[in-house]
Amino acid sequence: MKAMDILETMGSIRDKYVLEAHNQTAATKKRIPSKRLLLIAAIISLLLLLMGCAAVLIGLQKISLGRVTVPQYSQPGWTMDIVSTNGYVESVNYKATQEWIEFINSYDQDRSLEHAKDTNGYSSPEDYRIYNCYTPEMQTKVDEIAQKYDLQLAGPIYFTKEPNEVFSAVGIPSMMHKSSENMFSLSGGVYYRSGSFNMVGMVDHCFTGRSTADSILFVYTCDKKDVFFPDYVILKDMDSMDSWEYTAWDGTKLLLAQNAEQGLIVADVGEFNISVTLNFSYSSPNGDVNIQNPCSREDFEWIADTFAYQIIPQEPEAAWLKNPNGLNTCEDSMTFAEYFDNWMPGSVGSEAYSPDYQIKPVDLDEDGIDEMLIWNTRTGVVYEVIIREGKDLKCVYGGGTYALDDHTVALYLCEGNVLEKDCYDLQGKQLNEYYRFQDHQLVLVECVMEGEDGKFYWSESGGASSLMWKEITKGEYDNYRSKYVRIGTPQYPSSEEIADIQQSESNILLQVLQNQALFYSISNDESCTLSEYCADESNRLGFEVSIIRYAFVDMDDDGVQEAIVDFRFGENSQVMCMVLKSESQNSIVYGTGFYYRQMSQIKEDGSFAYSGGGDNDGWAKLRWENNTWVEETIEDSEQKADVQWYSYPIDAE
């Protein structure tokens, strides 16, 4: 499933926070990538409200906000319908949402202010982060709308380590029909001081004519009516939606709407507006869309009856309101570890935990005091730069808008404590900016660009918005680029390194990596090439499985290297690796899969970190015994050198 597929189903501004917590782990279910949802609020183009003047509104007319245009995507004039999930037509919640959308449609249309958010010094207060405010003007508009419609601000956002903690915080048993709880798999949620909350998960349903159940991704949203939640959903085509009214098992009047790919449930319940958005489709590796829903009203009504609506959430008690955004706001000085423990989207304290996310203390300004980077050890991308100010920790880069959310900008740490922004095609074909950390901010050192005109340029001031460009030669451009060496990013092996491997006992592993030889997959109990393995797993899981990097390391200290292969599942880069072991006695290469909780942070000597949940964390080595791997715990290997990863495929230039 692609990020846009999820986006089109769940268009709420704040759904990204819940979906960041989503990490489906049940091996028997289709895996849905947890990649963060793109914020569409600043990029959609809203047309005039298309509501008619009929005396009686029926179906989706009751929540229609009109039609949107998405000019930034590849299909010019691509339009989709947008509907409110937080109030019917003429309600204050509907009007507030409509006014906010009209504002963001006309504000910062070239996105220059959004691109400059990390350098303009503005950081939105906790109460405004749900609205994706990145300038004071946006914050002022939120206040104006809230005052106009007599609504409270929604924030802060409170994350939890376990989904059920959301229910404890707002004082309800759950949002599921009690008899259907075994059909749900909850992945994560957030709540607010008003008692409003979001929950994301999967619900199983065996559609009519099917012999097995499908797992359906959903987001359940409960918004208190006196709070400003600008919630809406994008429909690919409202005309294709079948909509009708239905009375749920608990007596709640529901508005139901569905087509083959999407489902929507909307309810007005006392002091709350409740909605459930469901995704009935996923994309296969060849790009085809697989449809789960045969569009039977009876089926969808059955799904609707698995949820509860008469839930009456309460405002959380003070004990639940100590840690907005998952930060530890205790009176004592906060440590970097405490900050990271509840960091989203990937610390141990989050539902989206992956060992790829790590703390990296670095004295960026060389004043004797470490700053903290939160980075991905797999890709080298820096997500946040954290500094200490007295007892407080302050995020001076990132703060909820992470580099991977915007494909035009990614931040890397380079040798010599230089930070590189890879702006890709922000102005030309390629733009790279290099920064030093001074006075608690990123200060531009220089930048280079390959222009659309085929020429090369250099500048030492101004950043991407106001540059004094000087034309340089291609050689000078390459020299500037090469003197900044990124730390922690995969490299390509040299021809000498490949030649050494070809002459060693590991040559058969190289042939497996090049799809020139078979290996035996222990989990699948079959021999295949890596390409065939990826194709088979793609068909089984319903989304693309691919290799992104590899390494050679002697995992069991027998003097012969093994090959480690890292796999990406769909858009999720936090899944598993495989150890390829060449057994010379029977001329077989064995492939054993390890999920990242089982194996991460692999070191040059073959040691690795594991996490079994709770306090069951540590370091281990492998021992090969009876054609299988045996894990043995060892001392802390944190300070040992990391293994050298190489980008895949190995024949890439």
Beta strands, then each sheet from edge to edge (+ up, - down):
strand 1: 45-46
strand 2: 64-69
strand 3: 79-84
strand 4: 158-159
strand 5: 184-191
strand 6: 197-205
strand 7: 214-224
strand 8: 232-235
strand 9: 242-247
strand 10: 253-258
strand 11: 262-269
strand 12: 272-279
strand 13: 281-283
strand 14: 289-291
strand 15: 357-362
strand 16: 371-376
strand 17: 381-389
strand 18: 392-397
strand 19: 410-414
strand 20: 418-424
strand 21: 430-438
strand 22: 441-450
strand 23: 456-459
strand 24: 470-472
strand 25: 519-521
strand 26: 526-528
strand 27: 545-553
strand 28: 562-569
strand 29: 572-583
strand 30: 588-595
strand 31: 608-611
strand 32: 617-625
strand 33: 628-634
strand 34: 646-647
sheet 1: 1+ 2- 3+ 8-
sheet 2: 4+ 5- 6+ 7- 12+ 11- 10+ 9-
sheet 3: 13+ 14-
sheet 4: 15+ 16- 17+ 18-
sheet 5: 15+ 16- 17+ 19- 20+ 21- 22+ 23- 24+
sheet 6: 26+ 25- 30- 29+ 28- 27+ 34-
sheet 7: 31+ 32- 33+
end
